[in-house]
Amino acid sequence: MLKALDLDTRIEDKLARSGMTTAMLADPAWRMKMLDGQSVPTQDLARTLIADGFAGLLIRSFAKGATALCFNIVLWAWTGNSGSLQVVDDEDRLSRM
């Protein structure tokens, strides 16, 4: 059974308990490290959470121009037909993709 979304990386003590820091989350070299076969802390965290039965996490967005108030929900497991997800695009960004 999947656990409810419980890790909100925007909360510093929860982030610290997971062994992560904001700097580790914001590492711009994560993709290069992954392609070079190196360990990537954010992916290690995801693997640990998946193994512990978590369905996803909330994470601050580190995209160019994002503020500390911007965040993403990352889901890696979705089962059954009882759940739903509604996309809110108040700024109409998705139509520009």
Secondary structure, DSSP 8 states (H G I E B T S, - for coil): --B---EETTSHHHHHHTT--HHHHT-TTHHHHHHTT---HHHHHHHHHHHTTB-EEEEE--STT--TT-EEEEE----SSS-------TT--GGG-
